[in-house]
Amino acid sequence: MCGIVAYIGNREAYPIVMKGLRRLEYRGYDSAGIALIDKELLVYKCKGKVDDLEYFIGTQNTLGNIGIGHTRWATHGVPNDVNAHPHYSQAKDLTIIHNGIIENYNAIKKALTLRGHTFTSDTDTEVLIHLIEDIRNNAKVDLVEAVRLALNEAVGAYAIVILSKDNPNQLIAARKSSPLVIGIGVDEFFCASDATPIIEYTKNVVYLNDEEIAVINRGEELKIITTKNIAKTPYVQELELNIEAIEKGGYEHFMLKEIFEQPRSIRDSIRGRVLVDQGLIKLGGITEYSQKIVNAKRIIIIGCGTSWHAGLVGEYLIEDLARIPVEVEYASEFRYRNPIINEDDVVIAISQSGETADTLAAIELAKSKGALVYGICNVAGSSIARTTHAGSYTHAGPEIGVASTKAFTAQVAILTAFALSVAKQRGTINESRYQQLLIELDTVPELVEKVLLQSDKTKAIAAIMKDAPNSLYLGRGYSFPVALEGALKLKEISYIHAEGYPAAEMKHGPIALIDEEMPVVVIATKGANYEKVVSNIQEVKARKGIIIAVVTEGDEHAALLADYIIEIPESDECLVPIISVVPLQLLSYYIAVMRGCNVDQPRNLAKSVTVE
Ligand code: G6P
């Protein structure tokens, strides 16, 4: 979702800001803009991609050592040139870029209109910069104080950066519920929504906290105050990211790179945690709370999108192995449905980005009711990582493709380790099965590697599915969430309508859709429900559906029934989701490429959903 980049220093700002905007393209956006100061305040913005913005700017003036840039994902007002950021104040001497939503913008707009302000866009952002200007002019305060007072009036979420024509030596930035990172170089500063635009210039960063305002003056130390006007000492951290991790490394798309990275990313997620030699699991981030977790009456898992699917796998794992009741909730529903949360509940919040607005709000709700919140996040230093009591990073590395792949398998790997560790402490798993699962979990990266070797076969199946308008994904037990995730991947990037269903439920509805045109992807690996799934395949076959089955290596019975098969290596049933999802990721990828879709930046989607 919206991206922010800003620069102040001795270099030309334009190339740095434009490159930063390209680095943020993965977040999803529909218009882009930039503001620079070269004596005049120069603002260029348009609907479309960063390439369109560059084309639009052409040979116009792009000089200046200070600049801000933005990629906008429309919330208030359609994506067009006018609604794109930056936005001007009434006198056009101030300009702002903003991520988030100012919820009371309408009331502020009405009041400002009565005071003579006129607005050109439909955005809440333009209202905010007019409010700042109005306070500065009427309260006769400096810009920093005007920003502070305005933010006290604004309700909602924001990450903002402001540029003033009269002060080409200053950037003012602030955040509340929307991330903002400040990079500190030598005589230069960078601001961005995440560290990707900053990493090639400096590793020293400060993550702004909620309700903090950064005053960035050229040639001075970074100054931070809160919206309550309390001075804060900036906490400088060193980024662990490297530049290779955010480049394509020879792959055609980030998504393909990330799918192929999974043997590595799963390994990194369990490294130092699944200790086969010592026969134990160590999740350092939760040790302090292990008694509370082991004694939990109930576990509630919250997340959105793919992370929610990982949560569903977590439910099967935790109930199966550790015998604690689990509920899995969409964070967006959980937060608004007045849920019953007790002090002896443990809430697991799963998020790749660590910034999803609904998940963050659900965490706050759970915390306010006294529950322990355990976060599973991929992005170090993210809001969710910082707000949860305990946590485990997934160590999948930056995920740039909008459709989540390696984050999912890393999340499930952590949940598996978590379930096993709790099961062991609760005595709900016998020692030999525990040790066996530890060994098998440790070999999962190699099994995923084997699946990836068959990518050509998956590509051939993609060619068969690519023109289908609809498709169905079926699975039972541990494979049901995988079916949901397979269907989600397909619709996200290929725009083919796909539904994931528990295989047995098919006869209560979706079976009506099946005919000789309908591809049905069935996860039919060996396990407790195997025979039942085979019966479901028969039901599809009887209605002439095209069956694509993910089966256990060497399963000739299923191979005979299906039209096409993808084999995966045998493993314990509870580890299958991490492996069986991989061919489904590849299938969606190849189908989307064959359909000419923008795989890494699918239409309308955002990578980091910072609005509710
Ligand atoms: C967006 C992304 C999905 C992701 C979901 C939850 O919709 O496009 O890939 O699964 O948000 O994001 P999170 O960062 O919380 O995992």
Boltz pocket constraint, residues with backbone or C-beta under 6 A from the ligand:
constraints:
  - pocket:
      binder: B
      contacts: [[A, 304], [A, 305], [A, 306], [A, 307], [A, 350], [A, 351], [A, 352], [A, 353], [A, 354], [A, 355], [A, 356], [A, 359], [A, 402], [A, 403], [A, 404], [A, 605], [A, 606], [A, 607], [A, 608], [A, 609]]
      max_distance: 6.0
